[in-house]
Amino acid sequence: MNLKDKLRRSFFIVNKIYLFIIFLFLSIADSTLGLIYFLISLFIYIWKTLTYKVPMEVDVDIEFKTLVYKETEERDLKLDLYYPARMGDKNPLIYFCHGGGWISGFRNQPNNVSWCRFLASRGFMVASIDYRYGLTNSMEDILRDYGDGLQFLRDRAEELKIDRDNIILMGLSAGGHLSLLYAAYNSFLELEDRIKGIRAVVAYYAPSNLKDIFDKGNKSLFAKFGTARTLDGKPTEIEEIYDYYSPINWVSKNMLPTLLVHGKLDDTVSFYSSLKLAERLKYFNVPYEFYVHKSAGHSFDTRLKDLTTVNILEKTVRYIRKQISGDGK
């Protein structure tokens, strides 16, 4: 790794400490100047967040509707159901789960919307869900929300024109973790009613072993805080809890076909977390594919527009189609 790459992946850059230092010096020199700098930095951050999208523009009208799938004391939990351009009586469903370290993110965030529109334009029905955050809820609460959203759609499959026998679980980052854990846990325990009709899992840059987030090579303070807050402790304090909620520990010969996607330079969720999961899937002869972007970091799918990213997204669509057609095993 050259000096430029080392600097880009350093703790100083990954956690944007340099922005705070600049703000501190400007505030000492001139409080007004410091405030202006802060507001400009905040605007740039929000603007970037609102413009991150998958690299392929969707030029067809994509209809969707919002449904409340669960009522909680905290808030009503909603999902957005996106319709393919050509609707049938039964439509394969991609159950899509956003990331955000279990403590942030939302279903209609621009990057998630762009994913859903992209997938719907390729002929799939897509359900994008919200769930409670780990700031005030447990991982068990979040997993319960995940399962309840899926059951809500299954129960209304005929009304919503969903093919309950052709479901794909898909998630980004923390959402990928929830998708993997749901599939691995329920297939390990052979809970047929929970995995019936699910054809595969698609996980983009997801942690398979939650303890990997605290490895020395991972410099993201946000990732560590989100994990520790949701699980209510660090792995050195509650190792058994980290093991319990790590998908890799539930993989068995019954695991569903799996697609893993990861950037090799990811500094939020270690690339090696997916690599180790791939090895585990191979050990149990579970059908899997592993797409790697050798020069990309976290969330590359909506931050980059290079040919490799485009190819990975198109390959993801082909993978999903193959699983739904029954040719994936």
N, C-alpha and C positions, 0 to 999 in steps of 0.2 A: 504494500500500500504506500503510495507516494505522500509527500507532505501535505499536498492540497486535500487529498481524501481524508487524511488523519485529522486535519483541522476541521473539515466539514462534519466529521462524525464525532468531534470532541464534545465533552460535557458542556463546554462554554457556548458552542454553537447550537447543539441539539436543544438545549433548554433556553436558548435565546437570552443568556445572561448578559451578553453584550448590549442588548437593548435597555436592560435595567441600569447598567453602568452609565450608558450615555444619558439616560433620563436623570440619574442621580447627579451627574456633573452639571448638566444644564440647569437643573433645579437649584443647585447651589449657586451657580453663576447668575441665574435670572429665573425666578419662579414662573413668570409668565411664559418665558421661552420653554421651560420644562413642561408646562401644561400644554402648550401648542404641540410640542413633540409627542406627548402622550396621546393627544387627540388624533394626530396624523397617523401614528402607529396603529391606534385602535381602528381607524377608518380603513387602513390598508389591510389589516387582519380580517375585518368583516367583509371587505370587498373580495378578498381572495377566497374566503369561506363560501361566499355566495356565487362565485364563478367557477368553482371546481366542478367539472363534469367529465363524463366519459368522452373520449376523443371523437366518437361518431355522432354527428348531429342527426336527430330523428326528424324527418320532414313530413311525417304523416300525423294526422290528428289521433291522439291517444286519449280516450275517455277514462275517467275513473270516478269512483264514489267513495266517500268516507263513512265508515261504520264504527259504532262503539261495540267493542267485543267483550268489554268487562268493566264493571263499576267497582271502584275501590274507595276507601275513605279519603285517600290522597287526591285522586282525580279519576275521571273516566279515561279508560285506555282505548285508543282508536287504532284503526288500520285503514290504509288506503288500498282499494282494490282496482288495479289497472286492467283494462280490457284489451285483448288483441284486436287488430284491425278487422280480422275476419273471425267472428264469434261462431262457435258451434254449440250443439246441445250440451256437450261435455268438453271442457277445456283443461289441458294440463296446467297445473298450478306451481308457480315458484313462490315459496314462502320465504320472504326476504327480511333479514334482520340487520339493523344498522349497528355501527360501532360507536365508540366514544368512551372506552375504558369502563363501561358499566355505570358511569356517573354523568354522562353527557350525551349529546346527539339526539336526533329526532327523526321520525320517519319521513317527513317532508323537507328535510335538509336538501339543498340543491344537488349535492353529489348522489344522494340516495334516489332522488326523483329522476335524475338523468339515467341511473342504472335501470330503474323500473320502466321508464319510457323506452329505453333501448331494448330491454327484454320483451316488452309488450309488442314492440315493432317487429320482433322476430317470431311472433306467433304464440307467445305464452301469456297466460293470465298471471298477474303478479300481485301478491298481497304484501304490503310493507307495513310493519307493525311498530308501535311504540311499546315501551315497557317501563316499569318503575326503576328509578335509579338507586344505585348502591350507596348513595350519600345518606339515605334514611331508611333503606331497606336491605334485606339480606340477599345473598346469591340465590337462596332457596325461593325467595319471593319472586325474583327476576325469572328464574326457571319456571315457576308456576305460571307466570304471565305468558311466557313463551308457549308452554303447552296448552294453556287455555285459549290463546289466539288461534292455534292450529285446530283445536277441537271445535271452536266456534265455526270455522270454515267448513269442517267436515260435517257438522250437524246441519248446515245450510247448503250443502253441496248442490242439491237438486235445484233449489231456488236460485242460487248464484251461478249455476251452470258450470260447476267445477267437477272435473274428473277426479274423484277421490282415490282412484287407483293409479294416478299419475301425478305424484307430488314430489317436488325437489325442495330440500332444505338448503337455503343459501344465506350466507352472512359475511359481513366485512369485520375484521378485527374482533372486537368483543362479541359482535353478532355471529361471527364465524365460530367462536368458542361455544356459544350457546347452541348453535346448530350441531356441532360435533358432539357436544356433551349429551344433548337430547338423543341423538342417534346411537351413540356408543353405550350409554347407560341403559336405555330401553332394549337395545338388541342384546346386550350382555345378560340382562335379566329375562330375556325372551318374552317381553310384554307385547304380544302380537297386536293387541288392539291399538297400541300407541305407534307402532311402526308400520302397520298395514297400509299399503298403498304408497309408501315413501320409496322412491326409486334410487335416490342418491343424495349425497351431501356435497355442497360446494362451499369451500371455506377459503376466503382470501385473507392472507397474512394474519392468521388466528393463532393464539397461544394454545398449544396442546398440553403443555405442562406449565401450570401457573407459577411454579417456582422459577422457571426460566426468566421471568420478567425481572427477577432480582439478581441475575447473573451480573458479574462485573462488566461484561461487554455491553450490557443494556444501560444506556445513559439517560433514558427518559424519566424525569421525575414525575411527570404526569401519569405515565403507565404504572409506576410503582405506587403512587398515591392512590390511584383509582382501584388497584387490586387490593391493597392493604385496607382501604376504607370499606370496600364491599365485603371482604372476608373478615373484617374486624381484627386485623393483626398481620404481622409479618410471618413469612414461612418458618423462621427460626423459632417463633412462639407457638404456632399452631400448624405444624407440618402436616398433621393428619387431615386437617380441613382442606389444605391446598391439594393434597393427594386425592381427596374425595371429589373435588370439583375440577380435576384435570382429566380431560377426555382420554388422554393416552392410557390412563390406568384402567379404563373400561373397555378398551378395544378387545374384541374376541373374534372367533371365526364367524360369528353371526353379524359382524359389523356391515353396514350398508356400503355399497360402492361409494368411493370418495374421490373428490377432486381437490387437491391442495394447490394454492397459488401463493407465491411469496417473492418479494424482492430480496435479493441477496445482501443488499446494503441496509436493510431495515434496522433502524436504531430505536424503534418503539417496541416491536415484538421480534425477538430473535429469529432469524431465518432457520437456525438450527432446531427450533421448536417444531417447525414443520418437517424438517429433515428427519428428526427422530420419530415423528409420527409416521412418516412414510416407511421407515424401517420396520416399525411395529406392525403396520398394515401388511407389509410384505411377509413378515414372520407368520402371520395368521392366514396368509393366502387370500387376503381381502382385495378385490379388484380396486385399483386406484390409479390415478394419474397425478403427476406433479409438474406444474408449469412454473418455471423459474425465470425471473427477470434479473439478469446478472448485474445490471448497473442501476437498479432502482431501490428506493427505500419504501417506507410505509405509505399507504394510500396512493401508490403510483398509478393505479387504474384511472383516477380522476385528475391527477396532477400532471401527468405526462401525456404527450400526444405522438410519441415516437412509434415507429413501425412495430417494434417488439410488443409494446403495449396493445396496439390495435390487433396484432396477431393473437395475443393471449385472450383478449375479449372474444374474438371470433371463434377461437378454439373452445372457449367456455360454452358458447352457444351450441357448437357442434356436439360437445360432450353431453350437454343436457338433452339434446334431441336424441342422441344415441341411447341414453338411459331410458327415456320415455318410450322409445320404439321397442325396447326390450333387448337391444343388442349389446348392452353394456357389460353383461356378466360373462 
